Amino acid sequence: METDTRQPVQVSVDLQTEPSDAAAPVEVPFNGAPAARSEENILQWNSYLPADCVKTMIEMGWHVTT
């Protein structure tokens, strides 16, 4: 009978980046079907998410990429 007695190892990584609260801008040209899908996404989100959440999602470009 064998018993595994290894202990978990903790790993930490120091990231050398500047913290940012701002969303990265997304510049994706769209029209036609993508624009219609974007509008539908926003209408759906507005039905169950707070307005500030939807605003942030739009600022992050989720309406284009989802």
DSSP file (Angstrom, degrees, kcal/mol; ACC not computed):
  #  RESIDUE AA STRUCTURE BP1 BP2  ACC     N-H-->O    O-->H-N    N-H-->O    O-->H-N    TCO  KAPPA ALPHA  PHI   PSI    X-CA   Y-CA   Z-CA
    1    1 A M              0   0    0      0, 0.0     2,-0.4     0, 0.0     0, 0.0   0.000 360.0 360.0 360.0 128.6    0.0    0.0    0.0
    2    2 A E        -     0   0    0      2,-0.0     2,-0.4     0, 0.0     0, 0.0  -0.886 360.0-161.8-111.8 142.6    1.4    3.4   -1.0
    3    3 A T        -     0   0    0     -2,-0.4     2,-0.7     2,-0.0     0, 0.0  -0.986  15.3-138.0-124.5 129.7    0.4    6.7    0.5
    4    4 A D        +     0   0    0     -2,-0.4    -2,-0.0     1,-0.1     0, 0.0  -0.768  26.9 170.5 -87.4 115.4    1.0   10.0   -1.3
    5    5 A T        +     0   0    0     -2,-0.7    -1,-0.1     2,-0.1     2,-0.1   0.106  23.5 139.3-113.6  21.4    2.2   12.5    1.4
    6    6 A R        -     0   0    0      1,-0.1    -2,-0.0     3,-0.0     3,-0.0  -0.387  45.0-136.7 -67.2 144.0    3.3   15.4   -0.8
    7    7 A Q        -     0   0    0     -2,-0.1    -1,-0.1     1,-0.1    -2,-0.1  -0.748  26.2 -98.1 -98.7 147.8    2.4   18.8    0.4
    8    8 A P        -     0   0    0      0, 0.0     2,-0.5     0, 0.0    -1,-0.1  -0.362  36.4-134.6 -62.9 144.9    1.0   21.6   -1.8
    9    9 A V        -     0   0    0     -3,-0.0     2,-0.4    -2,-0.0    -3,-0.0  -0.884  10.3-139.0-104.4 130.0    3.6   24.0   -3.0
   10   10 A Q        -     0   0    0     -2,-0.5     2,-0.4     2,-0.0     0, 0.0  -0.748  19.6-169.3 -89.5 134.0    2.9   27.8   -2.9
   11   11 A V        -     0   0    0     -2,-0.4     2,-0.4     2,-0.0    -2,-0.0  -0.978   4.0-174.4-123.6 134.5    4.0   29.8   -5.8
   12   12 A S        -     0   0    0     -2,-0.4     2,-0.4     2,-0.0    -2,-0.0  -0.973   5.2-163.5-128.9 147.0    4.1   33.6   -6.0
   13   13 A V        -     0   0    0     -2,-0.4     2,-0.7     2,-0.0    -2,-0.0  -0.995  13.6-142.2-130.5 130.8    4.9   35.8   -8.9
   14   14 A D        -     0   0    0     -2,-0.4     2,-0.5     2,-0.0    -2,-0.0  -0.838  18.2-152.5 -91.5 117.3    5.8   39.5   -8.8
   15   15 A L        -     0   0    0     -2,-0.7     2,-1.1     2,-0.1    -2,-0.0  -0.788   5.4-150.4 -91.6 129.6    4.3   41.3  -11.8
   16   16 A Q        +     0   0    0     -2,-0.5     2,-0.3     2,-0.1    -1,-0.1  -0.489  55.4 116.1 -96.2  62.7    6.2   44.4  -12.9
   17   17 A T        -     0   0    0     -2,-1.1    -2,-0.1     0, 0.0     0, 0.0  -0.893  68.5-109.3-129.1 158.6    3.2   46.2  -14.3
   18   18 A E        -     0   0    0     -2,-0.3     2,-0.1     1,-0.0    -2,-0.1  -0.735  37.9-120.2 -84.1 130.5    1.3   49.4  -13.5
   19   19 A P        -     0   0    0      0, 0.0     2,-0.4     0, 0.0    -1,-0.0  -0.435  32.8-168.7 -68.6 147.1   -2.1   48.8  -12.0
   20   20 A S        -     0   0    0     -2,-0.1    -2,-0.0     1,-0.1     0, 0.0  -0.987  28.2-172.9-143.0 130.2   -4.9   50.3  -14.1
   21   21 A D        +     0   0    0     -2,-0.4     2,-0.3     2,-0.1    -1,-0.1   0.516  66.6  95.9 -92.1  -7.8   -8.6   50.8  -13.3
   22   22 A A  S    S-     0   0    0      1,-0.1     2,-0.2     3,-0.0    -2,-0.0  -0.625  76.6-123.3 -88.2 140.5   -9.3   52.0  -16.9
   23   23 A A        -     0   0    0     -2,-0.3    -2,-0.1     1,-0.1    -1,-0.1  -0.565  30.4-109.8 -77.0 143.2  -10.6   49.6  -19.5
   24   24 A A        -     0   0    0     -2,-0.2    -1,-0.1    36,-0.1     2,-0.1  -0.570  39.5-111.4 -71.7 133.1   -8.4   49.3  -22.6
   25   25 A P        -     0   0    0      0, 0.0     2,-0.5     0, 0.0    35,-0.1  -0.379  25.2-148.1 -67.9 144.1  -10.3   50.9  -25.6
   26   26 A V        -     0   0    0     33,-0.4     2,-0.7    -2,-0.1    35,-0.1  -0.963  10.4-170.3-114.3 122.8  -11.5   48.6  -28.3
   27   27 A E        +     0   0    0     -2,-0.5    34,-0.0     2,-0.0     0, 0.0  -0.828  23.2 150.6-116.7  93.0  -11.6   50.0  -31.8
   28   28 A V        -     0   0    0     -2,-0.7     2,-0.3     2,-0.0    -2,-0.1  -0.966  39.0-137.8-123.7 113.4  -13.4   47.5  -34.0
   29   29 A P        +     0   0    0      0, 0.0     2,-0.3     0, 0.0    -2,-0.0  -0.513  36.0 164.3 -69.7 133.2  -15.2   48.9  -37.0
   30   30 A F        +     0   0    0     -2,-0.3     2,-0.3     4,-0.0    -2,-0.0  -0.998  12.2 151.5-150.2 151.7  -18.6   47.3  -37.4
   31   31 A N        +     0   0    0     -2,-0.3     4,-0.3     0, 0.0     2,-0.1  -0.927  53.4  25.5-160.1 178.3  -21.9   47.8  -39.2
   32   32 A G  S  > S+     0   0    0     -2,-0.3     4,-2.1     1,-0.3     5,-0.2  -0.368 126.2   4.7  62.6-128.4  -24.7   45.7  -40.6
   33   33 A A  H  > S+     0   0    0      1,-0.2     4,-2.6     2,-0.2    -1,-0.3   0.891 133.3  51.8 -60.5 -44.6  -25.1   42.4  -38.9
   34   34 A P  H  > S+     0   0    0      0, 0.0     4,-2.5     0, 0.0    -1,-0.2   0.901 110.4  49.9 -60.8 -37.7  -22.4   43.0  -36.2
   35   35 A A  H  > S+     0   0    0     -4,-0.3     4,-2.4     2,-0.2    -2,-0.2   0.896 110.8  49.3 -66.3 -39.1  -24.1   46.3  -35.3
   36   36 A A  H  X S+     0   0    0     -4,-2.1     4,-2.3     2,-0.2    -1,-0.2   0.903 111.9  48.5 -65.6 -41.2  -27.4   44.6  -35.0
   37   37 A R  H  X S+     0   0    0     -4,-2.6     4,-2.6     2,-0.2    -2,-0.2   0.904 110.4  52.2 -64.8 -40.3  -25.9   41.9  -32.8
   38   38 A S  H  X S+     0   0    0     -4,-2.5     4,-2.3    -5,-0.2    -2,-0.2   0.929 109.5  48.6 -59.7 -47.0  -24.3   44.5  -30.7
   39   39 A E  H  X S+     0   0    0     -4,-2.4     4,-2.4     1,-0.2    -1,-0.2   0.907 110.9  50.5 -61.0 -42.5  -27.6   46.3  -30.2
   40   40 A E  H  X S+     0   0    0     -4,-2.3     4,-2.4     2,-0.2    -1,-0.2   0.906 108.8  52.2 -63.1 -41.9  -29.3   43.1  -29.3
   41   41 A N  H  X S+     0   0    0     -4,-2.6     4,-2.8     1,-0.2    -2,-0.2   0.941 110.8  47.5 -57.7 -47.9  -26.6   42.3  -26.7
   42   42 A I  H  X S+     0   0    0     -4,-2.3     4,-2.4     1,-0.2    -2,-0.2   0.903 110.7  51.2 -63.5 -41.9  -27.0   45.7  -25.1
   43   43 A L  H  X S+     0   0    0     -4,-2.4     4,-0.7     2,-0.2    -1,-0.2   0.908 112.4  46.9 -62.1 -41.4  -30.8   45.4  -25.0
   44   44 A Q  H >X S+     0   0    0     -4,-2.4     3,-1.0     1,-0.2     4,-0.6   0.937 111.5  50.2 -65.4 -46.2  -30.5   42.0  -23.3
   45   45 A W  H >X S+     0   0    0     -4,-2.8     4,-2.4     1,-0.3     3,-1.4   0.899 105.6  57.2 -59.4 -40.4  -27.9   43.2  -20.8
   46   46 A N  H 3< S+     0   0    0     -4,-2.4    -1,-0.3     1,-0.3    -2,-0.2   0.738  98.3  63.1 -63.3 -21.5  -30.1   46.1  -19.9
   47   47 A S  H << S+     0   0    0     -3,-1.0    -1,-0.3    -4,-0.7    -2,-0.2   0.720 123.7  11.3 -77.3 -19.8  -32.9   43.7  -18.9
   48   48 A Y  H << S+     0   0    0     -3,-1.4    -2,-0.2    -4,-0.6    -1,-0.1   0.448 113.3  72.7-138.7  -0.3  -30.9   42.1  -16.1
   49   49 A L  S  < S-     0   0    0     -4,-2.4    -1,-0.1    -5,-0.2     2,-0.0  -0.878  82.4-100.3-117.9 152.1  -27.8   44.1  -15.3
   50   50 A P    >>  -     0   0    0      0, 0.0     4,-2.0     0, 0.0     3,-0.6  -0.346  35.7-115.4 -64.4 150.2  -27.3   47.5  -13.6
   51   51 A A  H 3> S+     0   0    0      1,-0.3     4,-2.5     2,-0.2     5,-0.2   0.855 114.6  54.2 -57.8 -39.6  -26.8   50.5  -16.0
   52   52 A D  H 3> S+     0   0    0      1,-0.2     4,-1.9     2,-0.2    -1,-0.3   0.840 107.7  51.2 -66.8 -30.8  -23.2   51.1  -14.7
   53   53 A C  H <> S+     0   0    0     -3,-0.6     4,-2.4     2,-0.2    -2,-0.2   0.932 110.8  47.2 -68.4 -46.4  -22.3   47.5  -15.4
   54   54 A V  H  X S+     0   0    0     -4,-2.0     4,-2.3     1,-0.2    -2,-0.2   0.903 110.4  53.5 -61.9 -41.3  -23.6   47.7  -19.0
   55   55 A K  H  X S+     0   0    0     -4,-2.5     4,-2.4     1,-0.2    -1,-0.2   0.921 110.2  47.0 -59.7 -44.8  -21.8   51.0  -19.5
   56   56 A T  H  X S+     0   0    0     -4,-1.9     4,-1.9     2,-0.2    -1,-0.2   0.904 109.9  53.0 -64.4 -41.4  -18.5   49.4  -18.4
   57   57 A M  H  <>S+     0   0    0     -4,-2.4     5,-2.5     1,-0.2     6,-0.4   0.897 110.7  47.4 -61.5 -40.2  -19.1   46.4  -20.6
   58   58 A I  H ><5S+     0   0    0     -4,-2.3     3,-1.4     1,-0.2    -2,-0.2   0.916 109.4  53.1 -66.6 -43.5  -19.6   48.7  -23.6
   59   59 A E  H 3<5S+     0   0    0     -4,-2.4   -33,-0.4     1,-0.3    -1,-0.2   0.829 109.0  50.9 -59.9 -31.6  -16.5   50.8  -22.7
   60   60 A M  T 3<5S-     0   0    0     -4,-1.9    -1,-0.3    -5,-0.2    -2,-0.2   0.508 118.3-114.1 -85.1  -5.0  -14.5   47.5  -22.7
   61   61 A G  T X>5S+     0   0    0     -3,-1.4     4,-1.8    -4,-0.3     3,-1.3   0.618  72.6 136.2  86.6  12.2  -15.9   46.5  -26.1
   62   62 A W  H 3>< +     0   0    0     -5,-2.5     4,-1.6     1,-0.3    -4,-0.2   0.818  65.8  63.9 -63.9 -29.9  -17.9   43.5  -25.0
   63   63 A H  H 34 S+     0   0    0     -6,-0.4    -1,-0.3     1,-0.2   -22,-0.2   0.747 110.4  39.5 -65.6 -21.2  -20.9   44.6  -27.2
   64   64 A V  H <4 S+     0   0    0     -3,-1.3    -2,-0.2    -6,-0.1    -1,-0.2   0.803 120.2  41.7 -93.8 -35.9  -18.6   44.1  -30.2
   65   65 A T  H  <        0   0    0     -4,-1.8    -2,-0.2     1,-0.2    -3,-0.2   0.507 360.0 360.0 -95.1  -5.2  -16.8   40.9  -29.2
   66   66 A T     <        0   0    0     -4,-1.6    -1,-0.2    -5,-0.2    -3,-0.1   0.445 360.0 360.0-100.8 360.0  -19.7   38.9  -27.6
